[in-house]
Amino acid sequence: MDKKVNVLLSAYNGEKYIREQIESILEQSYKNIEIYVRDDGSKDGTLTILKEYEERGLIHLEAGKNVGFVKSFEWLIANGGEADYYAFSDQDDFWFPDKIKMALELLDKSPSDVPVLYFSNYDYYDGELNFVAHRDCKHPNISFANSMVDCVSLGFNSVFNRKAKDMVTEQMPKYSTGHDWWMYMVCVGMGKVIYDERATVKYRRTGSNVSNSGDSFWKAQVWRFKKFFLNHYFKYIRRQIREYAELYKDKLSEEDRKTLYLFTQEGFHPIVALKKVFYPHKLRQGMIDEIFVRVLFLIGRL
């Protein structure tokens, strides 16, 4: 109980669910917790709810302009107070009472001089917090190569140590596609990533979530096709990888530097494309995503 945990929550138009989420954090069995919330320019009653908690001394509140969830979370990383550990929180989920306790059980066994990220399994719930399904994920693909094209941790199930927070804050990215993804890249490349197959979060599927997790099979495939082929999603990922290389390549192992070089070469080169297509290790979590990514390599989109 002597280790301090600061929860970082970015809110935007979340009046329907945010009170339940905050209450689930306040009711954690592990009590040495402070909550830092940044409102990202909400236009509904979210800020009014948050001010109630602030007036009761239960949260630290920053009412900001709308900058998007990535920059809002990055602000929280930089301004989320002093602590031993930090936990991301979305506004519309619900934490199991032992979430933080379970995270610290594993984090406390890890070194403090390298960036360490913990993330857990989770269960699917509907908008009214009725149970939908368990998420079957016992052995996710965690690797440096995976972090180049996939984010295996999802923010709401992540807790990280002070070293990880400091490293990100010291060289805050300009082109990160996700606060959780950047944290994963930093920790898997220069520290340690821990996966807990126990569920710690009720992941609420409301229809407005950023991720497609939990959708029906065909709906998920349509979502994947649009995301992978019909927009500029991987343009931003390429930019993210290049920035990561500029900041951290000298701190990586020789093997990871070679992988990074392969994924950061500019322009379309047939030989490089084929090297990516036949990269000998798994990159994504599922077979369909893996095939999509290899096709993108072949046509020079990634």
C-alpha positions in Angstrom: 0.0 0.0 0.0 3.0 2.3 0.1 3.3 2.5 -3.7 1.4 5.5 -5.2 -0.8 5.0 -8.3 -2.1 7.9 -10.3 -5.0 7.2 -12.7 -5.0 9.3 -15.9 -8.5 9.7 -17.4 -9.3 11.8 -20.5 -13.0 12.6 -20.9 -15.1 13.9 -23.8 -18.9 14.0 -23.9 -19.0 11.1 -21.5 -21.9 12.2 -19.2 -23.7 8.9 -19.7 -21.1 6.6 -18.2 -18.3 8.6 -16.6 -19.8 8.6 -13.1 -19.9 4.8 -13.0 -16.3 4.6 -14.2 -15.0 7.1 -11.6 -16.9 5.3 -8.9 -15.3 2.0 -9.9 -11.9 3.6 -9.5 -12.8 5.1 -6.1 -13.9 1.7 -4.9 -10.6 -0.1 -5.7 -9.4 -2.4 -3.0 -6.0 -0.7 -3.4 -6.4 2.7 -1.8 -3.2 4.7 -2.4 -4.7 6.1 -5.7 -5.2 9.7 -7.0 -7.3 10.4 -10.1 -6.2 13.0 -12.7 -8.9 13.9 -15.2 -8.6 16.1 -18.3 -11.8 17.1 -20.0 -11.2 17.5 -23.7 -13.7 20.3 -24.3 -16.9 18.3 -23.7 -20.1 19.9 -25.0 -22.5 17.9 -22.8 -22.8 17.6 -19.0 -19.5 15.8 -18.5 -17.6 18.8 -17.1 -20.4 19.5 -14.6 -20.1 15.9 -13.3 -16.4 16.2 -13.1 -16.6 19.5 -11.1 -18.8 17.7 -8.5 -16.0 15.2 -7.9 -13.4 18.0 -7.9 -15.3 19.9 -5.3 -15.4 16.8 -3.1 -11.6 16.5 -3.4 -11.9 13.2 -5.2 -10.2 14.1 -8.5 -7.7 16.6 -9.9 -9.4 18.3 -12.9 -8.1 20.1 -15.9 -10.8 21.6 -18.2 -9.1 22.0 -21.5 -9.7 22.7 -25.2 -10.5 19.9 -27.6 -7.2 18.5 -28.8 -8.3 14.8 -29.4 -7.9 11.9 -27.1 -4.2 11.2 -28.0 -2.9 14.7 -27.1 -5.3 14.8 -24.1 -3.7 11.6 -22.7 -0.3 12.9 -23.5 -1.0 16.0 -21.5 -2.0 13.8 -18.6 1.2 11.7 -18.8 3.2 14.9 -18.5 1.0 16.6 -15.9 -0.5 13.6 -14.0 1.4 14.2 -10.7 4.1 12.2 -8.9 3.6 8.5 -8.4 5.3 5.1 -8.5 2.8 3.8 -11.1 0.3 5.3 -13.6 -2.9 3.8 -15.1 -4.7 4.9 -18.2 -8.5 5.0 -17.9 -11.2 5.5 -20.5 -14.4 7.2 -19.5 -17.0 4.5 -20.2 -15.6 1.2 -18.8 -15.9 -0.2 -15.3 -13.0 -1.5 -13.3 -13.1 -4.7 -11.2 -12.4 -3.9 -7.6 -8.9 -5.6 -7.6 -7.7 -4.2 -10.9 -4.9 -2.0 -9.4 -4.0 -4.5 -6.7 -3.6 -7.2 -9.4 -1.4 -5.0 -11.5 0.9 -4.1 -8.7 1.3 -7.7 -7.7 3.2 -8.2 -11.0 4.7 -4.7 -11.4 6.4 -4.8 -8.0 8.4 -7.8 -9.1 9.8 -5.9 -12.1 12.8 -3.6 -12.2 12.2 0.1 -11.7 15.2 1.3 -13.8 13.6 0.3 -17.1 10.2 1.2 -18.6 7.7 -1.5 -17.6 4.1 -1.8 -18.9 1.4 -4.1 -17.5 -1.8 -4.9 -19.3 -4.6 -7.3 -18.6 -7.3 -9.3 -20.2 -10.9 -8.0 -20.1 -14.5 -9.0 -20.5 -17.1 -7.6 -22.9 -20.2 -5.9 -21.6 -23.0 -4.0 -23.3 -23.9 -0.4 -22.7 -25.9 -1.2 -19.6 -23.0 -3.3 -18.2 -24.7 -6.6 -18.9 -22.1 -9.4 -19.4 -21.6 -10.4 -23.1 -18.5 -12.6 -23.3 -15.1 -13.4 -21.9 -12.2 -12.4 -24.1 -10.2 -15.5 -24.9 -6.6 -14.3 -25.0 -4.1 -16.3 -23.0 -0.9 -15.7 -25.1 -0.9 -12.5 -27.1 1.9 -11.8 -29.5 4.2 -9.4 -27.6 7.3 -8.4 -29.5 9.2 -5.4 -30.8 8.2 -6.3 -34.4 4.6 -6.5 -33.3 4.7 -3.0 -31.8 5.7 -1.6 -35.2 2.3 -2.5 -36.8 0.0 -3.4 -33.9 -0.9 -2.2 -30.4 -1.6 -5.2 -28.2 -2.4 -3.1 -25.1 -5.4 -0.9 -25.2 -4.9 1.9 -22.7 -7.9 1.1 -20.4 -6.2 -2.2 -19.3 -2.7 -0.7 -18.9 -0.6 0.3 -15.9 3.0 1.4 -16.2 5.9 2.5 -14.0 7.5 5.8 -13.3 10.4 5.1 -15.6 8.1 4.6 -18.6 6.2 7.8 -17.7 9.5 9.8 -17.5 10.9 8.4 -20.8 7.7 9.4 -22.7 7.5 12.8 -21.0 11.2 13.6 -21.8 10.7 13.1 -25.5 7.0 13.5 -26.1 6.1 12.3 -29.6 4.5 14.6 -32.2 3.1 11.9 -34.4 1.8 9.2 -32.0 -1.3 7.5 -33.2 -2.2 6.4 -29.7 -1.0 7.1 -26.1 -1.3 3.4 -25.4 0.5 2.4 -28.6 3.4 4.7 -28.0 3.8 3.5 -24.4 3.8 -0.1 -25.7 6.5 0.7 -28.2 8.7 2.3 -25.5 8.4 -0.5 -23.0 8.7 -3.4 -25.4 11.8 -1.9 -27.1 13.7 -0.7 -24.0 12.1 -2.4 -21.0 9.5 -5.0 -20.3 5.9 -5.8 -21.1 3.8 -7.9 -18.7 0.5 -9.6 -19.7 -2.0 -10.8 -17.2 -4.5 -13.2 -18.6 -6.9 -12.4 -15.7 -9.7 -9.9 -16.6 -9.6 -6.7 -14.7 -12.0 -4.5 -16.7 -15.6 -4.6 -17.9 -15.1 -3.3 -21.4 -18.3 -1.6 -22.3 -19.3 -1.8 -26.0 -21.4 1.3 -26.7 -21.1 1.7 -30.4 -18.8 4.7 -30.2 -15.6 2.9 -29.0 -12.5 3.6 -31.0 -11.6 -0.1 -31.2 -13.7 -2.8 -33.1 -13.1 -5.4 -30.4 -16.1 -7.6 -29.7 -17.9 -6.9 -33.0 -19.5 -9.7 -35.1 -17.1 -11.5 -37.5 -18.4 -9.9 -40.7 -18.8 -6.5 -39.2 -15.2 -6.8 -38.0 -14.0 -7.7 -41.5 -15.7 -4.7 -43.1 -14.1 -2.5 -40.4 -10.7 -4.0 -41.0 -10.9 -3.6 -44.8 -12.0 0.1 -44.5 -9.3 0.8 -42.0 -6.5 -1.1 -43.8 -7.2 -0.1 -47.4 -9.7 2.8 -47.7 -8.1 5.5 -45.5 -4.7 6.8 -44.5 -4.4 4.7 -41.3 -1.0 3.2 -42.2 0.3 6.5 -43.4 0.1 7.7 -39.8 1.7 4.5 -38.5 4.6 4.9 -40.9 5.1 8.4 -39.5 4.9 7.1 -36.0 7.6 4.4 -36.6 9.9 7.0 -38.2 9.6 9.3 -35.2 10.2 6.4 -32.8 13.4 5.6 -34.8 14.6 9.2 -34.6 14.2 9.2 -30.8 15.2 5.7 -29.7 17.1 3.7 -32.3 20.4 4.1 -30.4 18.8 2.6 -27.3 17.6 -0.6 -28.9 19.3 -4.0 -29.2 21.1 -4.7 -32.5 18.3 -7.1 -33.6 15.6 -4.6 -32.9 17.5 -1.9 -34.8 17.6 -4.1 -37.8 13.8 -4.7 -37.6 13.3 -1.0 -37.1 15.4 -0.2 -40.2 13.3 -2.6 -42.3 10.1 -0.9 -41.3 11.4 2.7 -41.7 12.9 2.6 -45.2 11.4 5.3 -47.4 9.7 4.7 -50.8 8.6 1.5 -52.4 11.4 -1.0 -53.1 10.4 -4.5 -54.4 13.1 -6.3 -52.5 12.3 -4.5 -49.2 8.6 -5.2 -49.8 9.3 -8.9 -50.2 11.5 -9.0 -47.1 8.5 -7.6 -45.2 6.1 -10.0 -46.8 8.2 -12.9 -45.8 9.2 -11.6 -42.4 9.7 -14.8 -40.4 7.8 -13.8 -37.2 4.2 -13.2 -36.5 3.3 -9.5 -36.5 -0.4 -9.2 -35.7 -2.7 -11.1 -33.2 -5.0 -12.9 -35.6 -4.5 -14.7 -39.0 -6.8 -12.3 -40.9 -5.0 -9.2 -39.7 -1.7 -11.0 -40.5 -2.8 -11.6 -44.1 -4.0 -8.0 -44.5 -0.7 -6.6 -43.2 1.4 -8.8 -45.5 -0.7 -7.6 -48.5 -0.1 -4.0 -47.5 3.6 -4.8 -47.5 3.4 -6.2 -51.0 1.6 -3.2 -52.4 3.8 -0.7 -50.6 1.1 0.7 -48.3 3.1 -0.1 -45.1 
